Amino acid sequence: MYSRSDQVRVLYSFPHKLGAGRICYTAWQQVNGIAAAGADVLVFPGALHRPVAANVRVRPTLAWGKLRIPYKILGRRAFALHDYIVARRLERMSGQIDIVHAWPSGALHTLKTAAKLGIPTVLERPNAHTRFAYEVVQKECERLGVTLPPNHEHAYNEAVLRLEEEEFRLADYLLCPSDFVVKTFLDREFKQEKLVRHIYGFDEKVYYPSSEPRDPKRKLTMLFVGVCAVRKGVHYALEAWLQSPASQNGTFLIAGEFLPAYAEKLAPMLSHPSVHVLGHRDDVPDLMRKSDILILPSIEEGFGLVVTEAMGSGCVPLASEACTEICKHMVTGLVHRVGDVHALAQQITLLHEDRALLQKLRANCLGMAQDITWSAAGARLLQVYREIVGGRR
């Protein structure tokens, strides 16, 4: 019988380069977080990009010392190979693993093997339901007249969709980091009990507020951080900014790389003197500390990591309802319906004109920062593991 005091033995399968950018960074933080919370963690990554905590055991599947199987050459076949290797290893680990935590597109055989061995499984959902994501992005691209490259991660791919929908079916539970993600699965008639909530977080050693006092009369600085893609709604951010009087003397900073066709479509707005396109930046924490508000008007999202990072930096988020409910309207930020440019413009104007409200929201963000760190996320995820292993779900 499993006891709450028992150490949960986790096999964490990640088909990418653990510790690289984007979801690879998310997974790296997640591994360190659950290990710090007390889990016994064995990680099978495709490759290890940066070291993990000392108490985490790592056995890469696509790398041996300095020798790595090239992802660029294999493409998505690398994920299938990773999955095959993890499944074979798992077959020899009966009685040694309490729960398997897998990631999409590299989990099919692993999930089947775990089921055969009677080991419960959770599948990470770093994004909304794949079919929903494909459809909503495709529709918006058609509306804008922007064509995604065939190999773009959000370009409709029937093979990927079939694989991931089969993984959804096979997993015992789907780990959803936001209520929005849950809704996209409920809308596809998934049962509520299969959808388990957890959160992502931010690194408080990297993202923290400036110690310098803020001049209440200073010009408003708005920041966007991330891949400048259609799904992130940068076009909505630009439209709203230019409709607001804040654009007359304020600054809108855009830190991220644009898809060329998207940048061409937005060129007239990007050329406005108040808009500064910075490209990819390595000083995002400092940009957040120096900015007043962070804007994330995504049309589709899993969990906006930049929202928690901004909150921890004292930068107030203006996010769409697709991002994360951690951004609570008029408490820790301002929330708008997806695509509601008029409401977003009003929100920018409100914080431009009401600096007392801006300061109040900023203080609220900093006040709850300790509850949304990666350490807090790790503790919450470990509790999810315990409930599953203990049969309480």
C-alpha positions in Angstrom: 0.0 0.0 0.0 1.4 3.4 -1.0 1.9 5.9 1.9 2.1 9.6 1.6 5.6 9.4 3.2 6.9 7.0 0.5 9.2 8.5 -2.1 7.5 8.5 -5.5 9.7 6.9 -8.1 9.2 8.8 -11.4 10.3 7.8 -14.9 10.4 11.1 -16.8 10.5 10.7 -20.6 11.4 13.7 -22.7 12.2 13.3 -26.4 13.9 16.6 -26.9 17.1 18.3 -25.6 16.4 18.7 -21.9 17.5 22.2 -20.8 17.5 23.9 -24.2 14.9 26.6 -25.0 11.1 26.8 -24.8 9.5 23.4 -23.8 13.0 22.0 -23.2 13.5 24.7 -20.6 10.1 24.0 -19.1 10.8 20.3 -18.8 14.2 21.0 -17.2 12.7 23.2 -14.6 10.0 20.6 -14.0 12.5 17.8 -13.4 14.5 19.9 -11.0 11.3 21.0 -9.2 9.9 17.6 -8.6 13.3 16.3 -7.5 13.6 19.2 -5.0 10.1 18.4 -3.7 11.2 14.9 -2.8 10.5 12.7 -5.8 13.0 10.0 -6.9 13.5 11.0 -10.5 15.0 9.0 -13.4 15.1 11.0 -16.6 15.3 9.6 -20.1 15.8 12.7 -22.3 16.7 12.6 -26.0 19.8 14.5 -25.0 20.9 16.6 -22.0 21.6 20.2 -22.9 22.4 21.5 -19.4 23.0 19.7 -16.1 20.1 18.8 -13.8 20.1 18.6 -10.0 22.6 16.2 -8.5 19.9 13.8 -7.1 18.4 13.3 -10.6 19.5 10.2 -12.6 19.9 10.9 -16.3 20.1 8.3 -19.1 19.9 10.0 -22.5 18.4 7.9 -25.4 19.9 9.7 -28.4 23.3 10.7 -27.0 26.3 8.8 -25.8 28.9 11.1 -24.2 29.7 13.7 -26.9 28.1 11.6 -29.6 24.5 12.7 -30.5 22.1 11.5 -33.0 21.3 14.6 -35.1 17.7 15.8 -34.7 17.9 17.9 -37.8 18.6 14.8 -40.0 16.1 12.5 -38.4 13.4 15.1 -37.8 10.3 13.6 -36.1 11.8 10.1 -36.4 14.1 11.1 -33.5 11.0 11.2 -31.3 9.9 7.8 -32.4 13.3 6.3 -31.8 13.4 7.9 -28.3 10.0 6.4 -27.6 11.1 2.9 -28.7 14.2 3.0 -26.6 12.3 4.2 -23.5 9.7 1.5 -23.9 12.4 -1.2 -24.1 14.1 0.1 -21.0 10.8 0.3 -19.2 10.1 -3.3 -19.9 13.1 -4.2 -17.7 12.0 -1.9 -14.8 8.9 -3.6 -13.5 8.6 -2.9 -9.8 11.1 -0.1 -9.9 8.8 2.7 -11.2 5.7 4.2 -9.6 4.6 6.5 -12.4 5.6 7.5 -15.9 5.6 11.1 -17.0 5.8 11.4 -20.8 5.7 14.2 -23.4 3.8 14.4 -26.7 5.0 12.9 -30.0 7.4 10.6 -28.2 5.3 8.5 -25.9 3.1 6.0 -27.9 5.1 2.8 -27.1 6.1 4.0 -23.7 2.4 4.4 -22.7 1.5 1.0 -24.1 4.4 -0.7 -22.2 3.5 1.1 -18.9 -0.1 -0.1 -19.3 1.1 -3.6 -19.8 3.2 -3.4 -16.6 0.3 -1.7 -14.7 2.2 1.5 -14.2 0.1 4.7 -14.2 1.0 7.3 -16.8 0.6 11.1 -17.2 1.1 12.9 -20.5 2.3 16.5 -20.4 0.0 18.9 -22.3 2.2 22.0 -22.8 -0.4 23.3 -25.2 -4.1 23.2 -26.0 -5.6 20.1 -27.7 -3.6 19.7 -30.9 -6.6 19.7 -33.2 -7.9 22.9 -31.6 -4.5 24.5 -31.9 -4.1 23.6 -35.6 -7.6 24.8 -36.5 -7.6 28.1 -34.6 -4.1 29.0 -36.0 -5.0 28.0 -39.5 -8.2 30.1 -39.4 -6.3 33.2 -38.1 -3.6 32.8 -40.7 -6.2 32.6 -43.5 -7.9 35.8 -42.1 -4.5 37.6 -42.1 -3.3 36.2 -45.4 -0.2 34.7 -43.8 1.0 31.2 -44.9 3.0 29.1 -42.5 5.9 27.1 -43.8 5.0 23.4 -44.1 7.5 22.5 -41.3 6.2 25.1 -38.9 5.2 23.7 -35.5 1.7 25.0 -35.9 1.1 24.2 -39.5 -1.6 21.6 -39.9 0.1 18.1 -39.9 -2.3 15.1 -40.1 0.4 12.6 -39.1 1.3 14.5 -35.9 -2.3 14.9 -35.1 -3.1 11.2 -35.4 -0.1 10.3 -33.2 -0.9 12.8 -30.5 -4.6 12.0 -30.4 -3.7 8.3 -29.9 -1.3 9.3 -27.1 -4.1 11.3 -25.5 -6.3 8.2 -25.6 -3.6 5.9 -24.1 -2.4 8.1 -21.3 -4.2 7.6 -17.9 -4.1 11.3 -17.2 -3.3 14.5 -19.2 -1.4 17.1 -17.3 -3.0 20.5 -18.0 -1.2 23.7 -16.9 -4.3 26.0 -17.3 -8.0 26.0 -17.3 -7.9 27.0 -21.0 -6.1 23.7 -21.9 -8.7 21.8 -19.9 -11.5 23.4 -21.8 -10.1 22.5 -25.2 -10.1 18.8 -24.1 -13.6 19.0 -22.5 -14.8 20.5 -25.8 -13.5 17.3 -27.4 -15.5 15.2 -25.0 -12.7 14.1 -22.8 -13.8 13.2 -19.3 -13.0 15.7 -16.5 -11.4 13.1 -14.3 -8.7 12.4 -17.0 -7.6 16.1 -17.0 -5.3 16.9 -14.1 -4.4 20.5 -13.3 -0.9 21.6 -12.4 1.1 24.8 -13.1 4.4 26.0 -14.5 6.4 28.7 -12.8 9.3 31.1 -12.9 12.9 31.2 -11.6 13.0 33.7 -8.8 16.8 33.8 -9.0 16.5 35.2 -12.5 13.3 37.1 -12.6 13.0 39.6 -9.7 11.9 43.3 -9.4 14.2 46.3 -9.7 15.2 47.9 -6.4 15.0 51.3 -7.9 11.8 53.4 -7.2 9.6 54.0 -10.2 8.8 57.5 -11.3 4.9 57.6 -11.5 5.2 60.2 -14.3 7.4 58.2 -16.6 6.3 57.3 -20.0 4.6 53.9 -20.3 6.7 51.0 -21.6 5.0 47.9 -22.9 6.8 44.7 -23.6 6.1 41.6 -25.7 8.4 38.6 -25.3 8.4 35.3 -27.3 8.3 33.9 -30.8 6.5 36.6 -32.9 4.0 34.2 -34.4 0.3 34.5 -35.4 -0.8 32.3 -32.5 0.8 34.8 -30.0 -1.4 37.6 -31.4 1.3 40.2 -31.9 -1.0 41.8 -34.5 -3.6 42.3 -31.9 -1.0 43.9 -29.6 0.1 46.3 -32.2 -3.4 47.3 -33.2 -4.4 47.9 -29.5 -1.2 49.8 -28.8 -1.6 52.2 -31.8 -5.3 52.8 -30.8 -4.2 53.9 -27.3 -2.9 57.4 -26.5 0.0 55.5 -24.8 1.6 55.2 -28.2 1.9 59.0 -28.5 4.8 59.2 -26.1 5.3 55.6 -24.7 7.3 52.7 -26.0 6.3 49.2 -27.2 9.3 46.8 -27.1 9.0 43.5 -29.1 11.6 40.9 -28.1 11.5 37.9 -30.4 12.0 36.7 -33.9 9.3 37.2 -36.6 8.2 34.8 -39.3 9.1 36.8 -42.4 5.7 36.7 -44.0 4.1 37.8 -40.7 6.6 40.7 -40.3 5.8 41.8 -43.9 2.1 41.8 -43.2 2.6 43.9 -40.0 5.2 46.2 -41.5 3.1 49.4 -41.5 2.4 49.0 -37.7 5.9 47.9 -36.9 7.3 51.1 -38.5 5.5 53.3 -36.0 8.2 55.4 -34.1 6.9 54.1 -30.7 7.4 50.5 -31.7 10.9 48.9 -31.3 11.5 45.5 -32.7 14.5 44.1 -30.7 14.7 40.6 -32.2 15.9 37.7 -30.1 17.3 38.9 -26.7 19.3 37.4 -23.9 18.4 40.2 -21.5 14.7 39.5 -21.1 14.8 39.6 -17.2 16.2 43.1 -17.4 13.7 44.2 -20.0 10.9 43.0 -17.8 12.3 44.9 -14.8 12.4 48.1 -16.8 9.0 47.7 -18.4 5.6 48.6 -16.9 3.4 46.0 -18.6 3.8 42.8 -20.5 1.4 42.0 -23.3 0.4 38.5 -24.4 -2.7 38.4 -26.5 -2.4 34.8 -27.6 -5.2 33.2 -29.6 -4.1 29.8 -28.3 -1.8 28.9 -25.5 -0.8 26.2 -23.0 0.6 28.3 -20.3 2.2 31.7 -20.8 5.5 31.3 -19.0 6.3 34.9 -19.7 3.3 35.9 -17.6 4.7 34.4 -14.4 8.2 35.7 -15.2 6.8 39.2 -15.7 4.8 39.0 -12.4 8.0 38.0 -10.6 9.8 40.9 -12.2 7.2 43.5 -11.2 5.9 43.8 -14.8 2.1 43.8 -14.9 0.6 41.3 -17.5 -2.1 42.1 -20.0 -3.1 38.6 -21.2 -5.8 37.0 -23.2 -8.1 34.4 -21.6 -6.1 31.7 -23.4 -2.9 32.3 -21.4 -3.2 31.5 -17.7 -5.7 32.2 -15.0 -2.7 33.1 -12.7 -3.2 36.5 -14.3 -6.4 37.5 -12.5 -8.3 40.4 -13.9 -7.9 43.6 -11.9 -5.9 41.7 -9.3 -2.6 40.6 -10.8 -3.1 42.0 -14.3 -5.8 42.6 -16.9 -7.5 39.9 -19.0 -9.3 40.3 -22.3 -11.2 37.9 -24.6 -9.2 36.5 -27.5 -9.1 38.9 -30.4 -10.8 41.8 -28.5 -8.6 44.6 -29.7 -10.9 47.3 -28.4 -10.9 45.9 -24.9 -7.1 45.5 -25.0 -6.6 49.1 -26.2 -8.8 50.3 -23.3 -6.7 48.3 -20.9 -3.5 49.8 -22.1 -5.0 53.3 -21.9 -6.3 52.6 -18.4 -2.8 51.7 -17.1 -1.3 54.6 -19.1 -3.6 57.0 -17.3 -4.1 55.4 -13.9 -0.6 54.9 -12.4 -2.1 54.2 -9.0 -3.8 51.1 -10.4 -0.7 50.1 -12.2 1.2 50.2 -9.0 -1.5 48.3 -7.1 -1.5 45.5 -9.7 2.3 45.4 -9.6 2.3 45.1 -5.8 -0.2 42.2 -6.1 2.0 40.4 -8.6 5.0 40.6 -6.4 2.9 39.6 -3.4 1.9 36.2 -4.9 5.3 35.6 -6.7 6.4 32.9 -4.1 3.3 30.8 -5.0 4.2 30.6 -8.7 7.9 29.7 -8.7 9.2 26.5 -10.2 9.7 25.2 -6.7 6.0 25.7 -6.0 5.1 24.1 -9.3 7.3 21.1 -8.5 5.6 20.6 -5.1 2.2 20.7 -6.8 3.2 18.2 -9.4 4.6 15.8 -6.9 1.2 16.0 -5.0 -0.5 15.0 -8.3 1.8 12.0 -8.6 1.0 11.0 -5.0 -2.7 11.2 -5.6 -2.4 9.1 -8.7 -0.1 6.5 -7.3 -2.2 6.3 -4.1 -5.3 5.7 -6.1 -7.1 8.8 -5.0 -7.9 10.0 -8.5 
